[in-house]
């Protein structure tokens, strides 16, 4: 299946909804949006509002990763407002898990994935700016097509140039040219949970997912362009020096995972055989 000719990405999600919240008619697939968060107080509520208004979302799972601020309290406050019907009808389930120790982004994402039975997971960063509910649906829709032969295994949400200057140019370039690192992606839950080493991958998690789903297992992947969406840089949130150290550490975790997995692939015949078996398993509809 080509990832460049995806006709349903050009249509509005409402064309596929049958006028009701939840999975596409006939697909019988449930969805969960998982939001891993680390010190995102003041930002996470806006993301949750947008997600709660999406038509294809069945549940929202927030995993706060050893936060030192009020991120978890804000998420629980949003859940309480949902339960009272102040945000929408209150039927959308919202769960908040507060981890006492920081285990890294990959660990927080996997923690959330193990606490749902949904067929499709959508991972979103907690600090997104400009995200629209229709874009949430657009990332989920390719994995919910009623016809399995037209259904994708993963979609990648890629930023456009939502900011001006060198910052906007750099963020847009990174997302479009290095799609493996995007934190916005929908994926089959069974596929996600089969990827090795995610709990320990920390910021290498997105690279790990792409490495297995797209390249090792050769499953179907499409791009969804999130026009107008961006997020603040670490340097903006925590200061230039701390942000730079954090960025260097993040890139180090990504490179570290790639090196470790490359060595494992080359040194272990068993691992190569498992990769081949998983490819055959997931390619069978």
N, C-alpha and C positions, 0 to 999 in steps of 0.2 A: 504494500500500500504506500503510495507516494505521500510525502509530507509537504509537498508543495502545491498540490491540487486538492484542497479541502473545501468543497463548496459551502458546507454549512457554517464555516467561519465568517462568511460574508453576509449571512442572514442574521436578523435580529433574533435573540433567544426566544422571544414571544411567538415566533413562527413555529416553534416546536414544543410548546408547553401544554397544549390542550386545556388552557385556561385554569390550571391548578398548580399548586406548589408540589414539589416532589419530583421523582424521576419521570422520564419521558413515558408517555402512554405506551404500554406494551413491552417496555424494557425490564420492569420489575427490579431495577437496580437502585440500591440506596446509597446516599452520599453523606459524607462527613467532611466538614471543613476543620482542619487542625491548625491552630495558631500557636506556635511556640513563641515564647516571649521572655526577654531578659531586660528588665528595667525599662519598660515602655509605658510607664504611667504618663497620662496626658495624651497618649497617642492611640492606645489599643481600643478605646471605646469607639472612636470614629470608624475603625476597621470593622468592629463587630456590628455596628449599625448597618453598614453597607452589606455585609454578609447576610445579616438577618432578613434583609429585603430581597435577596435573590430568590428566584423561583425554583431552582433545582437543588436547594440545600435542605437536607433532612435533619441534620444535627450539627452543632458547633462544639468543638472541644478546644479549650484553652489549657495550655501547659506552661506554667510559669517556672522558669529554670533557675531556682535559687536567687530570686530577685531581692534586691536591697531597697526597693521602693514600694509604692502602693499598687503595682500592676495587678496583683491578685485581687486586691480589694476592689479595684475598678471593674475587673472582669466579673466578680461576684455581684457587684452592684448592678451591672448590666443584666446579669442573669435574673436578679430579683425584679427588675423592671419588666423583663420579658414575661416572667411568671404572673405579674400583675396586669399584663396586657397593655402596658404603657408604650411599648415599642412596636409590637404587632399583635397578632391574635393569641400569642402565648403558647401555641401548639408546637413551635420549634424548640427542640430540646437543646439546652445549653449546659455544658458541664465544665467545671473549672478544677484543675488539678494543680496543686501548689507543691513543687518539689523543694525540699529544704536545702539540698546541696545542688550546686551547679554541675550538671553532667554534660553540658555541651548541646549544641543545636541538634545534632544527630540523635543523641539520647532522648531529648525532649520530644522530637518528632516521633520516634519509635515508641516511646511511652504512650503517646496519644493514639498511635495506630493499633496498639494492643488493647485499647479500651473502647473499641467500637467494633461492631459486626458489619459495618457498611461495606459495600462492594467497591466503592470508589472513594478515594481520599483526595482532598484538595488542600495542599499546604500553602499558607499565606503568611508573609511577614507581618508583624504586629505594628509596624510603623509606616505603612503605606500611605501615600498622599495622592488624592485624586482618583482613587479606585471607585468604580461604578458597579452597581449590582448587576447590570447587564454583562459586565466583563467577568464577573464571577461565574455567571451562567455560561458564558462563552468558553471558559476553560473546562467546565464540566461536560458540556454538550457532546464533544467528540467521543467521550467514553461512554455515553448513554444511548448511542444510536440503537434503535430496535433491531436493525439488521446487523448481526455480528460481523458480517464481512465488511461492513462500513465503519466498524467501531475501532477507535484507536486505543492503545494501551497506555499512552501517556501524552499529556499536552504540556507545553512549556509557555508560561506567560512572560513575554518579553517587553521591556519598557521601550517607549519611543523617547523622543527628546522633549521631556516635559519641563526642563529647566534651561535657562540660558547660559551662555558663556562656556568656558572650558569644562565646568562641572557637568552641564547638560550633555555636552558632546561626549565626554568620557563615559558617563553612565549609559547613554544610548548605545555607544560603540560596544561596551562590555556585554550588554545584554543581547545585542544582535549578533555579534561575532563570537562571543564565548557563552553560548546559551547554556552550557553545562552548569554554570554557576548560579543560575536564577533560582531564587527561593520561592517563586510562584509556579506551582505545577500540580496538575491532577494526575493520579496514577491508580491503577488497579491495586487494591489492598493486598491481594495474594502475591502479586509481583513485588510490591514494596517489601513485604515481610520476608521474601526469599533472598533479598540482597544481603550478602554477608558483611559483617563488620560495621553496620550502621550505628549501633549503640555507642561504639568507641570512635566514630569518625569525626565527631564535633563539626567544625566548619567544612570538613571535607565531604559532608553528607550529600550535597547536591551533585558534586563531581562523581561520587560513588554511584548514585542512582543512574545518572546518564551513562556512565561507563558500562554498567551492566545492561540496563534496559535497551539502550540504543545500539551499543557496539558489541557487547559479548553475546547477548541474547537476540539481538537484531529484531526487536519488537517494533510495532508501528508507533511513531511519534510525530506530532504536529506542533506547529508554532501558533500561538495566539498573541497578537500584538495589542498591548495594553496602552493605547494612545492616551497621553495626558497623565500617566501614572508615574510616580517616582517615590523616593523616600529620602530622608535626611542622611547625610554622611555621618559616620562616627565622629569625625572631627568637629561637626556642628553640634552633636549631642553632648559630647564629653570633653571637648577641647582639642586643640590641634595636636599637642604632644601625646596625650593619652589616646586620642583617636588614631594617630599614626602608629603607635605601638600596638594597638588592637588590630589595625589593618595588617601590619607585618605578621602578627601572630596568626591571623585568619588565613593569610596566604600560605604561611608555614604549615598549617594543619591540612590545607588542600594538597600541597606538594607532598607532604608526608604520607597522606593516604595513597596518592597515586604511586609513589615509590614502593610503599609496602605492598600494595596490591599487585604491582607489576612483578615484584620479586616472587610473590606467592604464586602467581600464574605460571611463571617460568620454572619455578623449582618444584612444583607439586603436580605430578601427573593426575593425582586424585582430584585436585581442584579443577584441572582442565576438563576432566571427564564429567564432573558435576556441572560445570558450566555448559557443556554440550547437552547434557540431559535436561537441564532447566530450559535451555533454548527450545528443545523439541517439545517439552511439556507446555510452555506458555504459548507457543505458536499454534497449538491445537485449539481451535475454537470449540 
